[in-house]
């Protein structure tokens, strides 16, 4: 897999992002410092992680010339993938919110 293919994979592959979101939600539970955060702070922290990965990948790919400097063609799909990962992770723990 080439670097451009890998960056595109990180930016737009929603299945990978959804799986990552699901798994990260369980991994974070094992860290004591995460448990000490308030509920809203946890959600913002997780949202930041999930949005950062595809957005950073899109910025790297645009800076390297692999993708066009376009919000609609590059950044928006990355944001959608990150939000999907966040939503999937939240759904994995919906039973605890009741």
MIDREN-741255 format. One line per 10 residues: number of its first residue (from 1); for each residue x, y, z of N, C-alpha, C, O. Coordinates in steps of 0.05 Angstrom, whole numbers. Example, Ala and Ser with C-alpha at 12.3 -4.5 7.8 and 13.67 -1.06 7.14 Angstrom:
2
1 = 264 -114 156 246 -90 156 264 -66 156 285 -66 169  257 -45 142 273 -21 143 258 1 157 268 23 161
# end
This chain:
98
1 = 17 -23 0 0 0 0 18 25 0 37 27 16  12 43 -18 28 67 -19 18 88 1 -3 85 12  34 109 6 26 130 24 0 143 16 -17 147 33  -3 151 -10 -29 163 -17 -53 144 -12 -74 153 -4  -49 119 -18 -71 100 -13 -77 97 17 -100 96 25  -56 97 33 -60 95 62 -74 120 73 -92 117 90  -66 143 64 -79 168 74 -108 169 65 -126 177 81  -114 161 41 -142 160 31 -158 139 48 -181 144 54  -145 117 54 -158 97 71 -165 108 98 -187 103 108  -147 123 111 -153 135 137 -174 157 135 -190 160 154
11 = -175 171 112 -194 193 110 -222 184 104 -241 195 115  -226 163 88 -252 158 77 -264 131 82 -287 126 76  -249 112 93 -259 86 97 -276 84 122 -266 81 144  -302 88 119 -321 90 142 -322 64 158 -326 66 183  -319 41 146 -319 16 161 -296 15 181 -299 6 203  -272 24 172 -249 24 190 -253 44 212 -247 39 235  -264 68 206 -269 88 226 -290 78 246 -287 83 270  -310 65 237 -331 55 255 -319 34 274 -325 34 298  -303 16 263 -290 -4 279 -271 9 300 -270 1 323  -256 28 290 -237 42 308 -252 56 330 -244 55 354
21 = -275 69 324 -291 82 344 -301 63 365 -301 69 389  -310 40 356 -321 20 374 -299 9 393 -303 7 417  -276 3 381 -254 -8 397 -242 12 416 -235 6 439  -238 37 407 -226 58 424 -244 64 448 -234 70 469  -270 62 445 -288 67 467 -283 47 490 -285 55 513  -276 23 484 -270 3 504 -241 5 515 -236 1 539  -223 13 498 -195 16 506 -193 39 526 -178 37 546  -206 61 521 -205 84 539 -215 78 567 -206 90 586  -234 59 569 -245 52 595 -224 41 614 -227 41 638  -202 30 603 -182 17 619 -162 37 631 -146 29 648
31 = -162 62 622 -144 82 633 -157 97 656 -178 108 653  -144 96 680 -156 109 703 -161 139 700 -181 149 710  -143 153 687 -146 182 684 -171 189 667 -184 210 671  -178 171 649 -202 175 632 -228 172 649 -247 187 645  -227 154 668 -251 149 685 -256 173 703 -279 178 711  -235 189 709 -239 212 727 -251 236 713 -259 255 726  -253 235 687 -265 258 672 -295 258 675 -308 237 679  -307 282 673 -336 284 672 -347 272 646 -331 269 627  -372 266 645 -384 254 621 -381 270 596 -373 260 575  -386 296 598 -383 314 574 -354 316 566 -349 317 542
41 = -336 318 585 -308 319 578 -298 294 564 -282 296 545  -309 271 572 -302 246 559 -311 247 530 -296 239 512  -336 256 525 -346 257 498 -330 276 480 -325 270 457  -324 300 491 -308 319 475 -280 308 469 -269 312 447  -268 294 488 -241 283 484 -242 262 462 -226 262 444  -262 244 464 -265 222 444 -271 234 417 -261 225 396  -289 254 416 -295 267 390 -270 279 378 -266 277 354  -254 292 394 -229 304 384 -210 283 372 -199 288 351  -207 261 386 -190 239 375 -201 229 348 -186 227 329  -227 224 348 -239 213 323 -239 232 300 -236 224 277
51 = -241 258 305 -240 277 283 -211 283 275 -206 288 252  -193 282 294 -165 288 288 -152 269 269 -137 277 251  -157 243 272 -143 224 255 -149 228 225 -130 230 210  -174 228 216 -179 231 188 -172 260 178 -164 263 155  -177 280 195 -171 307 186 -141 311 183 -132 324 164  -125 301 201 -96 302 198 -87 287 173 -69 297 159  -99 264 169 -92 249 144 -99 265 119 -84 265 100  -122 279 120 -129 296 96 -110 319 93 -104 326 70  -102 332 115 -83 354 113 -56 345 102 -44 358 85  -47 322 111 -21 311 101 -24 305 71 -6 311 56
61 = -46 292 64 -49 285 35 -52 310 17 -42 309 -5  -65 331 27 -67 355 12 -40 369 10 -32 379 -11  -25 370 33 1 383 33 21 368 15 39 380 3  18 342 14 37 326 -3 29 326 -32 44 316 -49  6 338 -39 -3 339 -66 -18 315 -77 -23 313 -101  -26 297 -58 -41 274 -67 -71 279 -71 -84 265 -86  -81 299 -57 -109 306 -58 -112 336 -63 -94 351 -56  -134 345 -75 -137 373 -80 -143 389 -54 -154 378 -35  -136 414 -54 -143 432 -31 -172 440 -34 -178 461 -45  -189 423 -25 -218 427 -28 -232 417 -3 -228 394 5
71 = -249 433 8 -265 425 31 -284 402 24 -285 382 38  -298 405 2 -318 385 -6 -306 359 -15 -317 338 -9  -283 360 -28 -271 335 -39 -253 321 -19 -250 297 -21  -242 336 0 -222 323 17 -229 325 47 -230 305 60  -235 349 56 -239 352 85 -266 342 94 -268 330 115  -287 347 79 -313 339 87 -315 308 90 -325 299 111  -305 292 71 -306 263 76 -290 254 100 -298 235 114  -269 268 106 -253 262 130 -269 268 156 -269 252 175  -283 290 156 -300 297 179 -323 277 183 -330 270 205  -335 269 161 -356 249 162 -346 223 173 -359 211 190
81 = -323 214 164 -312 189 174 -305 191 204 -311 172 219  -295 213 213 -289 217 241 -313 218 258 -314 206 280  -334 232 248 -359 233 264 -372 206 265 -385 199 285  -370 190 243 -381 163 244 -367 146 265 -380 131 279  -341 149 267 -326 134 287 -335 142 315 -339 125 332  -338 168 320 -347 178 346 -375 167 352 -380 157 374  -393 169 333 -421 159 337 -421 130 343 -436 121 361  -405 114 329 -405 85 334 -395 79 362 -405 62 376  -374 94 371 -364 90 398 -385 97 419 -386 84 440  -400 118 414 -421 126 433 -443 105 434 -454 99 455
91 = -450 94 411 -471 74 410 -462 49 425 -479 35 437  -437 43 424 -427 19 439 -431 21 469 -433 1 482  -434 46 479 -438 50 508 -465 62 515 -468 72 537  -484 61 497 -510 73 503 -524 59 526 -539 72 541  -518 34 531 -531 20 553 -522 32 580 -537 29 599  -499 45 581 -489 56 606 -501 84 611 -498 94 634  -513 97 591 -523 123 595 -549 124 610 -558 145 619  -563 102 612 -589 101 624 -587 102 654 -608 102 668
# end
